[in-house]
Amino acid sequence: MWGCGFLAAAFEFKDGAFQVYPGDHLQDVINRAARNPKFKTVRIHPGVYRPRAAGQALIYLNRTHDGVRIMGVGRPTLTAANEEIADRTAASFPAVVNHVIYLGDGLGTNTLVENLRLTGANHFVTNSLQDLMEPDRTIPKGRFYFGDGGAIKVYRRSAPVLRDLEIVDNYASPCAGGISIQQEGATNEAVLVENCVFRNNRAEVTGAALDLLWGSRARVVNCFFVGNISNTGPGEGENPFNNNGAITVFPRSRLEMERCTLVGNRNGVDDQSGQGSYFGTIFAANTRDGGEPGLPRFELDLPLGGVVRECVISGGSRDPHHALTKGTNVLNPEGLRFTADFVPEGNQFQRHGYRPGVPTAAP
């Protein structure tokens, strides 16, 4: 075991990677990996990792951490909550950080977050430690920077790979209990979200599971969305923000979705960009209650159109440009049923939707 500097935390270096165990100082080990010119992999071993103090994130990466690879072993839990130090009278209890993970300006596609369970965000908001989190003082920060993205916040020139994550039971206001991507047009690189599960995340306004704010881009492959509810509060109180989806795509953004499944959410995807592409994805019964009563539910809301190919859509959609009627989409099929793992039964839909445990490229 090696000492971790003035914090006196311990860590182990083994098999070319920094090994982290419950009780170790996680951020300090990540910082050491960032400074190492050769070894940049951090393996987090099973257990629960909680914030030691209130702040903006349990762990953060910025331009000084470019290329760091954070990899869970046996899917450890990283949480925004710590009942021992949280204010029990606050609505945000027991959360004590804004985001479980903050991925800031200057992270390229060589930066990886993999095989973790992220939970516990509950609209705790502070602006503390700004220079530590995001060292570029010229970058503007506002309400969405601090409040959005309970599980993960991706900001500005940042395009990390997010793989094999379970993002569950997070709440944020105004947007994105799960992942908020806020690139603001600062990069053309897409955030890759692959083999992830988004379950029971909530947002006061938009994108309970995933929110692409203005000028952002993401590629979402083989992911599963269930039980995510947007518009849980009064929010903005006007269109287009009063009836959003589990996923929201803002104007000037782009979502590329491949072989995913959305079922049992409060709406599917609302895409205000006109640039989205959807391939081999299943949208079914996204009619969960929540939000302002009396508003219609939808699987896809495409006011400016998009490209929809080989998708299965069971339910109503808003499609003024007829994107759903072109190509090889299957609309309102009879007999669409799922296994306990939400894999479609039978042979008709073998090329469609999410499959758990799909192998990915070797790290």
ChimeraX attribute file (.defattr): number of C-alpha atoms within 10 A of each C-alpha:
attribute: neighborCount
match mode: 1-to-1
recipient: residues
	/A:1	9
	/A:2	10
	/A:3	11
	/A:4	16
	/A:5	10
	/A:6	6
	/A:7	9
	/A:8	12
	/A:9	15
	/A:10	19
	/A:11	20
	/A:12	17
	/A:13	14
	/A:14	10
	/A:15	9
	/A:16	11
	/A:17	18
	/A:18	20
	/A:19	23
	/A:20	22
	/A:21	18
	/A:22	14
	/A:23	13
	/A:24	18
	/A:25	19
	/A:26	22
	/A:27	14
	/A:28	18
	/A:29	21
	/A:30	23
	/A:31	18
	/A:32	18
	/A:33	22
	/A:34	23
	/A:35	14
	/A:36	12
	/A:37	8
	/A:38	10
	/A:39	18
	/A:40	23
	/A:41	23
	/A:42	25
	/A:43	23
	/A:44	26
	/A:45	19
	/A:46	16
	/A:47	15
	/A:48	14
	/A:49	23
	/A:50	23
	/A:51	23
	/A:52	14
	/A:53	13
	/A:54	20
	/A:55	21
	/A:56	26
	/A:57	29
	/A:58	25
	/A:59	23
	/A:60	21
	/A:61	26
	/A:62	22
	/A:63	19
	/A:64	16
	/A:65	24
	/A:66	22
	/A:67	20
	/A:68	26
	/A:69	24
	/A:70	22
	/A:71	23
	/A:72	23
	/A:73	16
	/A:74	13
	/A:75	20
	/A:76	20
	/A:77	21
	/A:78	23
	/A:79	25
	/A:80	31
	/A:81	27
	/A:82	20
	/A:83	12
	/A:84	9
	/A:85	15
	/A:86	18
	/A:87	14
	/A:88	12
	/A:89	8
	/A:90	10
	/A:91	11
	/A:92	21
	/A:93	19
	/A:94	21
	/A:95	32
	/A:96	32
	/A:97	31
	/A:98	32
	/A:99	38
	/A:100	29
	/A:101	25
	/A:102	24
	/A:103	29
	/A:104	27
	/A:105	26
	/A:106	20
	/A:107	25
	/A:108	20
	/A:109	16
	/A:110	12
	/A:111	21
	/A:112	21
	/A:113	20
	/A:114	23
	/A:115	22
	/A:116	25
	/A:117	21
	/A:118	27
	/A:119	26
	/A:120	28
	/A:121	32
	/A:122	27
	/A:123	29
	/A:124	27
	/A:125	23
	/A:126	16
	/A:127	14
	/A:128	12
	/A:129	12
	/A:130	14
	/A:131	9
	/A:132	11
	/A:133	21
	/A:134	22
	/A:135	15
	/A:136	15
	/A:137	9
	/A:138	7
	/A:139	10
	/A:140	8
	/A:141	13
	/A:142	8
	/A:143	10
	/A:144	16
	/A:145	17
	/A:146	19
	/A:147	24
	/A:148	33
	/A:149	36
	/A:150	41
	/A:151	35
	/A:152	28
	/A:153	28
	/A:154	27
	/A:155	25
	/A:156	21
	/A:157	23
	/A:158	28
	/A:159	29
	/A:160	26
	/A:161	20
	/A:162	22
	/A:163	22
	/A:164	25
	/A:165	21
	/A:166	23
	/A:167	26
	/A:168	24
	/A:169	22
	/A:170	32
	/A:171	33
	/A:172	32
	/A:173	28
	/A:174	26
	/A:175	31
	/A:176	38
	/A:177	43
	/A:178	37
	/A:179	29
	/A:180	31
	/A:181	30
	/A:182	26
	/A:183	26
	/A:184	17
	/A:185	16
	/A:186	14
	/A:187	16
	/A:188	14
	/A:189	18
	/A:190	22
	/A:191	22
	/A:192	19
	/A:193	21
	/A:194	22
	/A:195	25
	/A:196	26
	/A:197	22
	/A:198	26
	/A:199	22
	/A:200	21
	/A:201	31
	/A:202	32
	/A:203	33
	/A:204	24
	/A:205	28
	/A:206	36
	/A:207	38
	/A:208	40
	/A:209	37
	/A:210	28
	/A:211	31
	/A:212	29
	/A:213	26
	/A:214	18
	/A:215	21
	/A:216	32
	/A:217	27
	/A:218	23
	/A:219	17
	/A:220	23
	/A:221	22
	/A:222	24
	/A:223	26
	/A:224	27
	/A:225	26
	/A:226	23
	/A:227	24
	/A:228	35
	/A:229	34
	/A:230	35
	/A:231	28
	/A:232	22
	/A:233	16
	/A:234	14
	/A:235	18
	/A:236	14
	/A:237	13
	/A:238	9
	/A:239	8
	/A:240	12
	/A:241	17
	/A:242	21
	/A:243	24
	/A:244	28
	/A:245	32
	/A:246	36
	/A:247	30
	/A:248	29
	/A:249	31
	/A:250	22
	/A:251	17
	/A:252	17
	/A:253	24
	/A:254	25
	/A:255	26
	/A:256	17
	/A:257	21
	/A:258	24
	/A:259	21
	/A:260	26
	/A:261	28
	/A:262	28
	/A:263	24
	/A:264	21
	/A:265	32
	/A:266	30
	/A:267	35
	/A:268	33
	/A:269	25
	/A:270	26
	/A:271	27
	/A:272	21
	/A:273	21
	/A:274	20
	/A:275	18
	/A:276	21
	/A:277	17
	/A:278	19
	/A:279	20
	/A:280	23
	/A:281	27
	/A:282	26
	/A:283	28
	/A:284	23
	/A:285	19
	/A:286	28
	/A:287	19
	/A:288	16
	/A:289	17
	/A:290	17
	/A:291	20
	/A:292	13
	/A:293	8
	/A:294	7
	/A:295	11
	/A:296	10
	/A:297	23
	/A:298	25
	/A:299	27
	/A:300	23
	/A:301	22
	/A:302	25
	/A:303	16
	/A:304	16
	/A:305	21
	/A:306	22
	/A:307	17
	/A:308	23
	/A:309	20
	/A:310	20
	/A:311	26
	/A:312	25
	/A:313	21
	/A:314	20
	/A:315	19
	/A:316	20
	/A:317	20
	/A:318	17
	/A:319	16
	/A:320	12
	/A:321	13
	/A:322	14
	/A:323	17
	/A:324	25
	/A:325	13
	/A:326	11
	/A:327	12
	/A:328	13
	/A:329	18
	/A:330	16
	/A:331	15
	/A:332	14
	/A:333	10
	/A:334	7
	/A:335	10
	/A:336	14
	/A:337	12
	/A:338	12
	/A:339	9
	/A:340	7
	/A:341	10
	/A:342	17
	/A:343	18
	/A:344	22
	/A:345	13
	/A:346	12
	/A:347	7
	/A:348	10
	/A:349	16
	/A:350	13
	/A:351	14
	/A:352	21
	/A:353	25
	/A:354	28
	/A:355	20
	/A:356	15
	/A:357	10
	/A:358	10
	/A:359	9
	/A:360	10
	/A:361	4
	/A:362	4
	/A:363	8
